[in-house]
Amino acid sequence: MTLSRFHELLLEEFGEQFSQVIFRDTRLLKFEDKTPAELLAAGLSPKEIWFAICDQLAVPSERWHGKTKTIRHAE
């Protein structure tokens, strides 16, 4: 997973404001209470961090790879 996809998933799942709070302030238990920002700076895979966020914040597993997009008739 690319870093840009990681941020895209955060934004899609949690919205513009809350995704920033999660990124900066959420302490991930799986990674010794470090924040996603700290973990990325330390070189951890964005994918591992994303899955830890999803697990800890009870994101339904069907959305761990992004929300399903509904195609409208006009598209």
N, C-alpha and C positions, 0 to 999 in steps of 0.2 A: 504494500500500500504506500502510495506517495504521501508526502506531507500535505500537499494540497487536497488530496482526497480525504485525509484525516480531518482537516479543518472543514471541508465540505460536509462530511457526515455529522460533525459536531453541530454545525449551523442548521442543517436539515432537521436533526432530531430535537435540538433544544432551543432553537431560535437565536436571534442575533445577540441579545443581552445575556441570557443565561449561559450560552455556550462559552462566553468569555469568562464568566465566573467559574464554570466547571474547569476550564483550561488552567486558570491561574490558582484557584483556591481548593479544589477538591483533592483530598488526600486519599490516594488509592491504597487500600489495605494490602492488596496483593504485592505491592512494591514498597513495603516499609514506610507507609504514610508519606510518600513523595507525591507531588502534584504532577499532572501531565506535562506542564511546562518544564519542570525540573527533569523529568524522565527523558523528554526529547533532547534537552540540552546535554544530558549524559550519554546520548547516543542510542537509547532504546528504540526499538522498532515502533513506528506509529500504529501498526496493526495490533501489536501486543497491548499497547496502551489503550487503543480504542476498545478492544474486547474486554479489557479490565474495567473500563468506564461502563460499558454496557452491562456487564455482570453486576457490578456494585450498585448501579443506579436502576437496576431491574428493567432495562430496556427489553421489550419482547424479542426473542431470538430471531423472529422473522424479519426484524428491522436492523439486525447487526450489520447487514451489508447494504443498508440504505432502505428508505421507504419505497414501496412499490408505486411506480408511477402509473396512473390511469391515463390511457390514451383516449382523447376525445375524438369524436367522429370527424370533426373539421381538421384534425391534425393528420 
